Amino acid sequence: MTGWPDHELLQIGWREWVAFPDLKIRKIKAKIDTGARTSALHAFYIRPYRDKGVPMVRFGIHPRQKRTDIEIECHAEVTDRRQVSDSGGHREKRYVIVSTVELAGLSWPIEMTLTNRDTMRFRVLLGRTAMEGRVVIDPGASFLLGKR
């Protein structure tokens, strides 16, 4: 089911499995992070290019932690480049893309920045603007939508 029911909020835990069908990512573990305004997606390489004048980016993903043998190459239109501060206060200029996120059979477009998260525990941070008006978070629960 795509779209969003008018009055239902999806209950999720502090970490969940999500998908990004536009990027051919069938499952990737996400940390639900209300402290982050914008979502972030792991990319171990990022290469900008143009397609018929449209700014694009090609990037590689290791969708599983500690598994560099599994790679997915993604392509997306660049919607912005902006300075982002990480949780340690370090500033980095990142590419911004829009992609569809899928949770529990529901899907909607979200904005994400691309950054190398090899040293982090989660390949995706799902920020608060991606969840606003759609989810309720139980911070004491994990994988309420199922362990894949």
DAMO-V55171 format. One line per field, one symbol per residue. phi: phi as a letter, one per 20 degrees, with the letter a starting at -180 (. if undefined). burial: I if it has 24 or more other C-alpha atoms within 12 Angstrom, else O. Layout:
phi = ???
burial = ???
//
This chain:
phi = .dnbfgcedfecefbbecccgfdmdfbbfceecffefdfccfbebccfbcclnefcbdbdcdfdgmcefdccedcbfeeacbfceefenfebecfdcdbedcclndbafcecedbfdgeefcfcdeefffdgmcccdefedclfeoee
burial = OOOOOOOOOIIIIIIIIIIIOOIOIOIIIIIIIIOOIIIIIIIIIIOOOOOOOOOIIIIIIIIIOOOOOOOIOIIIIIOOOOOIOOOOOOOOOIIIIIIIIIIIOIIIIIIIIIIIIOOOOIIIIIIIIIIOOIIOIOOOOOIIIOOO
//
